[in-house]
Amino acid sequence: MNLAQFFWQGDALARGVALLLLAMSVGSWVVILWKSWLLHRASRDVARCIAAFWQSTNVDDAAQKIQAFDREALVLPMVMATNIEASATLAGAGGRPQQLTRVLRNALHAALAKLQHGQVLLATVGATAPFVGLLGTVWGIYHALIGIASAGQVTIDKISGPVGESLIMTAAGLAVAIPAVLAYNVLGRAVARIEADLEGFARDLRELMGNATAQV
């Protein structure tokens, strides 16, 4: 029996489970491929942007150089956030170091949100796909046993076929979950490395701009 016949012989719930596993697999692979490309590019861009910043003569010159490298807008928003304008609102309250901490924290959180986008989907697929497949297996075995019981004589040959076909759902659930879990761990480490670089740069940038203001 091929997969098409196995799909069409099932009831609505079995087909729904199969389609759900297919959607989870497609979604996770789209995220895996997209995030692998994104993080590879972001890792190089962040390193080049940080190097370009420290090789610049002033902040404006650094911003122009970074704009050419920062394709994912991870570093440039932090540099631009240091241009704090005077304000009569609570956003302008406190000293310069406190304002720098706030604006750099907000810019850093926005950058990390971009890097972590899609991780929740991979974690969800990795955690739930085996149970979705198990649901399809249990439901298939239940219907197989009902059909065998209604047929009268029960033999091992009549049981092994339908039950074995139902176990395909469990294998499908694992096939969907395993790549998602592996990708979540691998991509999570890549995100952590970039996050460490951005946090270190934000800390250095805060100290630099704070000292520059104190000297003025």
C-alpha positions in Angstrom: 0.0 0.0 0.0 1.4 3.4 -0.9 1.0 6.6 1.1 -1.9 7.9 -1.1 -4.0 4.7 -0.5 -3.1 4.9 3.2 -4.3 8.5 3.3 -7.6 8.0 1.5 -8.6 4.9 3.4 -8.5 6.7 6.7 -11.4 8.7 8.2 -11.6 12.5 8.7 -9.5 12.4 11.9 -6.7 10.3 10.4 -6.6 12.6 7.3 -6.5 15.6 9.6 -3.6 14.3 11.6 -1.7 13.5 8.4 -2.3 16.9 7.0 -1.3 18.5 10.3 1.9 16.6 10.4 2.6 17.7 6.8 1.9 21.3 7.6 4.2 21.1 10.6 7.0 19.6 8.6 6.7 22.1 5.8 6.6 25.0 8.3 9.6 23.8 10.3 11.7 23.2 7.2 10.8 26.7 5.8 12.0 28.2 9.2 15.1 26.0 9.2 16.2 27.0 5.8 15.3 30.7 6.2 16.9 31.0 9.7 20.1 29.2 8.6 20.6 31.7 5.8 19.6 34.6 8.1 21.9 33.8 10.9 24.8 33.0 8.7 24.5 36.4 7.1 23.8 38.2 10.4 26.9 36.7 12.0 29.1 38.1 9.3 27.3 41.4 9.2 27.5 42.0 13.0 31.3 41.2 13.0 31.9 43.6 10.1 29.7 46.3 11.6 31.4 46.2 15.0 34.8 46.3 13.3 33.8 49.2 11.1 32.5 51.1 14.1 35.7 51.0 16.1 37.7 51.9 13.0 35.7 55.1 12.4 36.7 58.5 13.5 33.3 59.5 14.9 29.8 58.2 15.4 28.4 59.8 12.2 31.2 58.2 10.1 30.6 54.9 11.8 26.8 55.1 11.1 27.5 55.6 7.4 29.9 52.6 7.3 27.6 50.4 9.2 24.7 51.2 7.0 26.5 49.5 4.1 27.0 46.3 6.1 24.0 45.9 8.4 21.6 44.2 6.1 19.4 42.9 8.9 19.4 46.3 10.9 20.9 44.7 14.1 23.7 47.1 14.9 22.8 50.4 13.2 19.6 51.0 15.4 21.8 50.8 18.5 24.2 53.4 17.1 21.4 55.7 16.1 19.7 55.3 19.5 22.6 57.1 21.2 21.5 60.4 19.5 19.2 61.3 22.4 17.3 64.5 22.1 16.2 66.6 25.0 12.6 65.9 26.1 10.3 67.2 28.8 8.6 63.7 29.2 9.6 60.9 31.5 11.7 59.5 28.7 14.1 62.4 29.2 14.2 62.0 32.9 17.3 60.9 34.6 20.9 61.4 33.7 22.6 60.6 30.4 23.8 57.1 31.5 20.2 56.1 32.4 18.9 57.3 29.1 21.6 55.5 27.2 20.9 52.3 29.1 17.2 52.5 28.3 17.5 53.3 24.5 20.2 50.7 24.0 18.3 48.1 25.9 15.2 48.7 23.6 17.3 48.6 20.5 19.0 45.4 21.7 15.7 43.7 22.5 14.4 44.6 19.0 17.5 43.0 17.4 17.2 39.9 19.5 13.5 39.6 18.6 14.5 39.4 14.9 17.1 36.8 15.6 14.8 34.6 17.7 11.9 34.8 15.3 10.8 31.3 14.4 12.4 29.5 17.3 9.0 29.1 19.0 7.6 27.3 16.0 10.6 24.9 16.0 10.2 24.2 19.7 6.4 23.7 19.3 6.8 21.3 16.4 9.6 19.3 18.2 7.5 19.0 21.3 4.1 18.2 19.8 4.7 16.3 16.6 5.4 12.9 18.3 2.1 13.2 20.2 0.2 14.2 17.1 1.6 11.1 15.3 0.7 9.0 18.4 -2.8 10.2 18.2 -3.1 9.1 14.6 -1.6 5.7 15.5 -4.0 5.1 18.4 -7.0 6.1 16.3 -5.9 3.9 13.5 -5.3 0.9 15.7 -8.7 1.5 17.3 -10.5 1.4 13.9 -8.4 -1.5 12.7 -9.4 -3.6 15.8 -13.1 -2.6 15.4 -12.9 -3.7 11.7 -11.2 -7.0 12.6 -13.7 -7.8 15.4 -16.6 -7.2 13.1 -15.1 -9.5 10.5 -15.5 -12.5 12.9 -12.4 -14.7 12.8 -9.3 -13.0 14.2 -5.8 -14.1 13.1 -2.4 -12.6 13.5 -2.3 -11.9 9.7 -5.4 -9.8 9.9 -4.1 -7.9 12.9 -0.5 -7.2 11.8 -1.4 -5.5 8.6 -3.8 -2.8 9.8 -1.8 -2.2 13.1 1.5 -1.9 11.2 -0.1 0.6 8.8 -1.3 2.6 11.8 2.2 2.8 13.3 3.2 4.8 10.2 1.7 7.8 12.0 4.1 7.4 14.9 7.1 7.2 12.5 5.8 10.3 10.7 5.5 12.2 13.9 9.1 11.4 14.8 10.3 12.3 11.3 8.7 15.7 11.7 9.9 16.3 15.3 13.6 15.2 15.1 14.7 17.8 12.5 12.9 20.5 14.3 14.5 19.7 17.6 18.0 19.4 16.1 17.5 22.7 14.2 16.2 24.4 17.4 19.4 23.5 19.3 21.8 24.3 16.5 20.2 27.6 15.5 19.7 28.5 19.2 23.5 28.3 19.7 24.0 30.6 16.6 21.5 33.1 18.1 23.3 33.0 21.4 26.7 33.8 19.8 25.3 36.8 17.9 23.4 37.9 21.0 26.7 37.8 23.0 28.4 40.0 20.4 25.5 42.5 20.4 25.3 42.7 24.2 29.0 43.3 24.4 28.9 46.0 21.8 25.9 47.7 23.5 27.8 47.7 26.8 30.9 49.2 25.1 28.8 51.7 23.3 27.1 52.9 26.5 30.5 53.4 28.2 31.9 55.2 25.2 29.0 57.6 24.8 28.7 58.1 28.6 32.4 59.0 28.9 32.1 61.3 25.9 29.2 63.2 27.5 31.1 63.5 30.8 34.1 65.0 29.1 31.9 67.6 27.3 
